[in-house]
């Protein structure tokens, strides 16, 4: 683990393998592990999470999730392109499954948090780690490794793969690099 992300043992950052396994478990539980593109709104609904388009006061905000005793809600920037909204919803679901499982709380994500693993030094280490975990989970949820390898073997074109998985070319490029697919 990079020194910039050193954390106390109780807030240890999950490994890529652990995140992949958790995302795969969510997909299998939902019966969505083989259907492309993965529908993050359906996954949310299966877990009694409502998803709404929203207009945020700050243009840099992309999405948020809030969990309270009355329920869990994801808000996503309504004016974002469909592929961006899908990734944002998956990112917020990651916060639900990884960070809010045992407690109520909220996460508000700006555009800078999505698709990034590099964060400014002004963000505390634990927050950076949670955002990295959420991005990795979202990628694993929308672009599961077994389906990525199958589809890549069928057609390795990044535009085709992005279309097939319903994500942006940027997100697909990151995922292909992470999986060592060229």
N, C-alpha and C positions, 0 to 999 in steps of 0.2 A: 504494500500500500504506500503511495507517495507520502512523503513527509508532510506535505501541505494538508493532508487529510487525516493526520494522526488524531485519534479520538480516544476517549476513555474506553475500557473494555466493554462496559455495559451499552455503549453506543457504537459498537463495532460496525463498520460498513460491510454490507452483504457482498459476497463474491458474485461475479457474473454467473457462475454455475448455480448458485443458490437462487438468484433472481430468475434465471431461465426456468428452473424447476418450479418456482412459485407461479410464474406466468403460465406455464404448461398445465399446472394443476387447476388453475382458474378456468382455462380453456376446456380442459377435459370435463370438469365438473359441469360446465355449461353446455357440453356437447358441441362445442364450437371449434374443436381442434383441427378439423379438416375442411372447414368451409371458408372460402375466400371470396371477397375480403372479409376479415373479421369485423363484426359490428360491435363497436364499443358501447353504443347506446343500449343495445340488447343485453350486453353483459351487465351494464349498470342496472337496468331494469330487473334482471334476474336476482340482483342483490338488494332490491328495494331502494335503489338510488335513482332519484329523478335528475334528468338532464334538461337544462333550459338554455336557450340562446339569451345573451345579455348584451347590454351596452354598458361599458365601464366608463367611469368618469375619467380615468387615466387611459389614454390610447395604448400605452405600453402593456396593459394587462391583457392576458390571453385567456385565463381561466382561473377557477377556484373551486375548492370543495370545502364544504362545511358539514360536520357531523355533530348532531346534538341528539338529545333523547327523543325529540320529535321526528327525527329522520335525517337522512343524508341527501344533500343536494350538490350537484355540479352545475356551475355556470360556465359557459364558454362564449367567447366573443363571437357574436352572431355574424359580423361582417368578414370574418376570416374565411379563406377558401376551405372547401370541404375536407381536403387532405390535412390541413392544419388543425381544423376542429377535431378530426378523428384522433390525431396525435395528442392534442390537448386533453381530450376526454380520457384517453388511455393513460396519460400522465397523471391526471387527477385520480383515476382508478388505482394507479400505483400507490399514491398517497393513502388511499383507503385501505388497500390490502397490506401495505408494508408499514405504514406509520400511524394509522388511526384505528387499527384493529381492536385495541384494548381501551381506548379513551376517546372522549369527544374532543373536537378541535377543528381547526381550519388551516388550509394552505391557500395562499394567493400567489399565483405564478404570473410573472411578466414574460414577455416574449424572450428576453435574454435567458431565462431559465430553461426554455424548451430547446431541444437539439444541441445543447451545449454541455460540455464537460469541464470547460474552463470558466472559472468565476473570478470576480474581482476579490481582492484581499479584504474588502469591507464586509463580505458575507462570512459569518462564523462557520467554522469547520463543520459542525454538525448539520447546519442548514445546507451547506454545499454537498455534503455526503448524501443527504436525503434527496436533493435535486438530481444528483447523478444516478442514484438508485431508481428514482422515478422515471428518468429518461430511459434507462436500460430496461426497466420493466415494461414501459410503453412500447419500446421497440420489440421486445420479446413477445409481447401480447399481440401486436398487430402484424409482426413478421416472424412467426415462430420458426425456430431453426430447422426442424424437419421439413416444413413446407418451403422454406427458403431454399434449402439444398435441392429439393425435388424440382421446384420451379426454375432454379438456376440451371440445373442439368437440362431442362427442357428448352429454355431460352435465356441466355445470360445477359440480354440487353437491359440496361438499367431503366430505360423508359417503359419497356414492357413490364418489368418487375414492379416498378412504382405503380403502374396502372393496375396490375393484377392484385396487389396488396392494398390499394387505395391510399397510398402515402405519397409524399412529395419525393422528387428525385433526390433531394438533399438527405432526407431521412433514409431513403433506400441506400444511398451511397455510404452513409455512416454504418448502416447495418451490414452491408456487404463487406466493408472493411473489417468490422468487428468479428465477422464470421470467417474472414480469410478468403472470401470469394472474389475472384478477379475476372 
